[in-house]
Amino acid sequence: MIPDGLLNLIRSGFALPLDGIHGEAHWARVHENGRRLAERTGADRELVGLFAYLHDSRRQNDGWDKDHGQRAAEFVRSVNGSLLALSDEKMDLLAFACAYHNKGLAEAESTVQTCWDADRLDLGRIGIRPDPQFLCTAAAQDPDVIEWAFRRSRR
């Protein structure tokens, strides 16, 4: 799970309402989506969990904010060594996942793909049913997984 000090820093620096469409409920659903996907993809669960809480942490608005992923990646790198203790390899994967999660990519290392799918499976919160052609992993493309995630995101 995410360290309390890091979660507090994310919350205090979040420019949007914590109860909004990119806030804490979204982070928690992405975390659960990622946890379930990682069981099937073999992704690094620590990184998937961190991604869930960090990927939107530097959004400046709820609309098109094309650079928020890059800002999140820079933030992640800034806290490694103080609030995080990730190896260079893990830091590179997490920063890449954050930086490119909103670019529509599908080709990446399996942990990164799992992170992206965990986020994309939560599109129901804005009225969009996840489309398997835009998901990276077979686990996320499973119709039962899509339906489960879609129902959760609509609550």
Summary of the structure (lengths in Angstrom):
residues: 155
radius of gyration: 14.1
end to end distance: 23.6
largest distance: 40.6
contacts: 490
relative contact order: 0.16
helix: 63%
strand: 1%
